[in-house]
């Protein structure tokens, strides 16, 4: 099946995947979490050597609503390599409880449907499960709960702002093993995330999780149509949450993204330029890798090396 056919059949594949995976679960929360502005209302759910991450590069695309924007902010985090952990490998399996926080504008903009959230969880499971042709990572995401909050300040908040801090202090749920997804407009970005060693920093564990522009979700908007509209911004950010760097981090030097089976790459990809080769080292740029900046329609894979790196991070930082 070629890439075009695969993408055009995504809706049918989502339906089939949902039936096969049987992801639906129910999650009940205290009625005390009543939904007023700035508070969360809960609904039923269904289912490294150290280096600075380069988490921002302007792409040539018009990302920020009518003008040039950034794919991600520069968080200048220190990412840590994790030694091989017992339990990694082909038999690794982990179910990630996933809390989705819909933080919308006071006028209702961004208050995405439960169906769109279910589809996003399925996209995560498809991409991490190798359904698009990549390596099967062993991670499965299970929706544990949904909050809905009308708060324009939080909706518009960028990274490292008082709005982000207030939002996450109020809404973060679960332990270190839980993925919190904050659906906002993500400022001028498509999203951002923090590496898992962030959870060990004194007083900042509440920042853990990923922020995703709701308009990058499957079928929610035409803002990023044909570019970032298949729900795979969440896949990219969840990769960071599991300690994966960009494929272009480190450029052409000897360590690159700290993964041996992703060819060296000196530039972030824009679009899907087949044959792009930005380093003299063997191999074309890994433009189909979820950790590049390619269009969603270009993405197809995590590698085995990335899989082992993510598993090691899970076992070191996140597993109960």
N, C-alpha and C positions, 0 to 999 in steps of 0.2 A: 504494500500500500504506500503510495507516495505521500508527501507531506501535505499537498493540497487536498487530496482525498481524505486524509486523516482529519484535517481541520474542518472540512465541510461536513463531516459526519460526527462532529463532536457532540451535538445534542443527543443523537441516538446512542452514542457511546456512553454519555452520562447516564442515560436511562438504564442501559444494560448494566453499567457498573454499579449503580445504586441498588438494583435488584440483586446482583450477585454478592455485593459486599454486605448487604443488610445492616446499614449503618444507623438506622433510626433508634434513638433512645429517648427516654423522657427524663427531664431534670426539673425538680421542684425547688423553689427558694422561698424564704420567708416573705409573707405579704408586707412586712415592714419596709421592703425595698420599693416603696411606692414611687411612681414616676412623676416627679415634678422637675422643673427646669434645673439642671445641674445635678440631678439625682438619677440613679439608674432604675429602670423598671425591668423586671425579669419576666421572660416568657418561656414557654416550653422549648426545649431544644431537640434536635435530632442528631437523630444522628447527623605548641607553635614556637622555636625561637620567637622572639617578640618583635613585632613591627607595627607601624601605624597603618591602619586600613585607609585606603584612598576611597572613601565612600561617596565621592562626588566628581562627576565629570559632565560637562554640558554636552548633550547630544545635539545633532543638527536638527532634530525634529522640534516642532512647536509643541512643547509639553504643557506649558503653564497657561492654559486657557487664552489662546489668542496671541501668545508671544513665546519667545524662546525661554526654556526653563531648564531645570536640573532634574535628572532622574532621581538622585538621592542627595542628602546633605553630607557635608564633611563632618564626621563625628570624631575623627582623630583618635580612635580607640586603639589600644594595644591588644592584638590578638595573640593567643598563646598556642603553641603546638602541644598536643597531648600525646604522651607515649601510648603505644598499643595497649588496649584494655582487654582483660579477660571477658569473653562473651561476644566480641566483635566477629564479623565474618558472615558466611552464607546462611547460617542458622539464626542470625540476629533477628529479633522481632520486638518492636516497641509500639504500644498504643499511646498516642499523645492526646490527653484530654485538652480540648480546644474550646476556649471561651471567646465568643465574638461580641464585641462591644460596638453597637451602632450609635455613633455620636453624630447627630444631625443638626442642621441649622434650625433655628426657632420657627422658620416658615415651613419646615418639613423637608427641605432639600437634603438628600442623602439618607433618608429613612428607608433603606432598601428592604425588600420583601424577605420573608423567611425562606422562600424558594430560592432567591438569589444567594442567600447564605448557604443553604444546602448544596447548591451547585458549586459554590466556592470550596466547600469541604471536599466535594467529589473531585474537583480539579486538583487539589492538593494530593489526594490519594492516587489519582491517575499519574501525576507527574513524579511523585516519590515512589510510585509502584512500578515504574517502567512501562506504563501503558502507551507512551508515545515513542518508545524505541530505546530508551535509556536503560541504565542499570537499575535493578530493583533494590531499593535501599533498605527495606525492612521496616520502614516507618509507616504507621497508619494513624490518621488523624480522626478523632471521634468527637463530634460536637457535644460539649458538656453543658452549654448554656448560652443564652443570648441576653444582652442588656440593650435597652433602647433609652437614650438620653438626649433630650433637647437642650443643647447648650452651644450657642453660637461661638463663644470664645474658645471652647475646646475644639469645636468643629474646624475652626480656622487656624488653630495653633500649629506652629512650626516646632522643629526639634530644639531641645535645650531651652524651652521657654517655660514661664510660670504656668501657662495653659496646659502644656504637656504634662508637667509635674502634677498639677492638680487633678487632671483627668486620670492619670495612672494611679495616683494614691487612692482615689475614690473607687476605681473600677477593677483594678487588678484582682484576679481570682486564682485560686489553686496554688500549688507549690511550684518548685523549680521545674518539675516535669510538665507543667501545663503551659501550653501556648496561648497567650492572650493576643487576639487580633483586634486592633482598634481601627474601625472603618470611619474615616473622616475625609476631609478634602486634602489632608496631608500638606497643608500650606501650599507652596508652589511646586512640591515634589510629587512623585508617584508613590513614594513611601520611604521608610527607613526602619532599621533594626539595630539591636545591640548584640554583640557577641556574648556567648554564654559565660565567659569569665567575669562579665559585668555583675553577675549575681553574687560574686565573692567580694565585691567592693563595698566597704562599710557604708551602710545607709542608702545605697542606691539600687538595691535589688528590685524595688517597685518599678523601676524603669524597664525591666525585662519585658519583652514582647515585641510585636511588630505593628507599625502603623502603615495602613494601606489606603490609598485613594479609592473610595468606593466606586468611582467611575471606571476603574480598571477591571472591575468584576465582569464576568460573563453576562452579556445581555442587559446591562444597567444603563448604558449611555452611549452616545455617539462621539463624545469628546475625543477619545483615543481610537476611533474606529480604524481598523486595519493596521494598528500599531501595537497598542497595549490594552486590548479589550477582551482577552481570553482568560482572565483570572490568574495569569502567571506572574504578575507582580508579587502576589502573595507567595508563590513558590520561591521566587528569588529571595524575598525577605526572610522566609522560613529557612532558606539555606544559610543565611547569615546567622540566624538564631541557633543553628546547629554548627557554627564555627567555620562555615565555608566562606572563603574570600572571593573576590571577583577574579575571573580568569585572567584579567589584564593587570591585577595587582602585582607589583614587583617588576613589571615590564619584561624585558628580555634577559634579566640577570639570572643567576644560577638557581635561585629558589622560587622565583615567580610567585604563584599562589600557594606554594607549599604542597602541591599535589603533582605527583610524577607523571600521571597519564593525561594531563591537560597540556597541550603544546604551549610554548611560550607565546606571549601576546603583549604588544606594547601599547595598544590603543583600545579604547572601548568601542564596541561595534554599534553602528547605527543602521537599522534596517536589517537586511539579510544578504550581505555581499559575498556570494559564493566565491571561494578561491582567495579570500583575503589572507594575506601572509605578512604580518608586520614585524616578524623576527627572523633572523637567519637560521635559528635552530630548527631541527627537523619538525615537520608537521605544519599544516595550515592553522590559522587561528580557529579556536573552538567556538565558532559563532553560533552553533546550535546548542551550546551549553546554557543551562538555566542561570548560571552565575556570570554571564556576559550581559551586555545591555542591548541585545538584539530585540527585534519585534517579537511579540508573543507567537506569531505564526512561524517564526524561525526556530523557536525553542523545541528541543526534543529530548534532552538527556542530562542526567548526572552520570559521572564515570564511576568505575569501581574505586578508584583512589579517593574521590570525593565521598563516596559511600562510607568507606572505612574511616575517613576523617570525621564525618558526621556521627558515626556510631561511637567512636572514641570520645567525642565531646559529650554525647548523650550519657555514656556510661560514667564519665568523669564528673560532669557538672549537673546532670539533670535526673538521672534515674533515681528512684526512691531507694 
